[in-house]
């Protein structure tokens, strides 16, 4: 396992241990970076019109289109550290 991948895995555990819950915008950023890191560009059908949470997640992830997995992992790690993880 690469050093970056190990740090990313550690950050995914640290985010669960945060004492203060991130605000909704920060949660969307974390979600999008995680998905971009693990799955690449957004894929699959778009959520239904009344699925507001699903739509917000899909749009946040879609904004990261073409970002490389390694870059997304590093941004995720940095964001978790900034949040105190």
C-alpha positions in Angstrom: 0.0 0.0 0.0 1.4 3.4 -0.9 2.1 6.0 1.7 -0.7 8.3 0.3 -3.2 5.4 0.4 -2.3 4.6 4.0 -2.7 8.2 5.0 -6.0 8.4 3.2 -7.3 5.2 5.0 -6.2 6.7 8.3 -8.0 10.0 7.5 -11.2 8.1 6.7 -11.0 6.6 10.2 -10.1 10.0 11.8 -13.1 11.7 10.3 -15.4 9.4 12.2 -13.7 10.5 15.5 -14.1 14.3 15.1 -15.4 15.9 18.2 -17.4 18.5 16.3 -19.5 17.5 13.4 -18.6 19.3 10.2 -21.2 21.7 8.8 -23.2 20.5 5.8 -21.0 22.2 3.2 -17.9 20.6 4.7 -19.6 17.2 4.7 -20.4 17.6 1.0 -16.7 18.4 0.3 -15.6 15.3 2.3 -18.1 13.1 0.5 -17.1 14.4 -2.9 -13.4 14.0 -2.3 -13.9 10.5 -0.9 -15.9 9.4 -3.9 -13.5 11.0 -6.4 -10.6 9.3 -4.5 -12.2 5.9 -4.5 -14.4 5.8 -7.7 -13.1 8.5 -10.0 -15.5 10.8 -11.9 -19.2 10.8 -11.0 -21.1 8.0 -12.6 -24.5 6.4 -12.6 -27.9 7.9 -12.9 -28.7 11.3 -11.4 -30.8 11.3 -8.3 -34.5 12.0 -8.6 -35.8 15.6 -8.5 -37.1 15.3 -4.9 -33.9 13.6 -3.6 -32.3 16.9 -2.4 -29.5 15.2 -0.4 -28.7 12.9 -3.3 -28.7 15.7 -5.8 -26.4 17.8 -3.6 -24.0 14.9 -3.2 -24.0 14.2 -6.9 -23.4 17.9 -7.8 -20.6 18.2 -5.3 -18.9 15.1 -6.7 -19.5 16.2 -10.3 -17.6 19.5 -9.6 -14.4 17.4 -9.1 -14.6 15.9 -12.6 -11.2 15.1 -14.0 -9.4 15.4 -10.7 -6.9 12.6 -10.3 -7.4 10.1 -7.5 -4.1 11.0 -5.8 -5.0 14.7 -5.7 -8.4 14.0 -4.3 -6.9 11.8 -1.6 -4.4 14.5 -0.6 -7.1 17.1 -0.5 -9.3 14.8 1.7 -6.3 14.2 4.1 -5.6 17.9 4.3 -9.3 18.7 5.0 -9.6 16.1 7.7 -6.4 17.5 9.4 -7.8 21.0 9.2 -11.0 19.8 10.9 -8.9 18.4 13.8 -8.6 14.8 12.7 
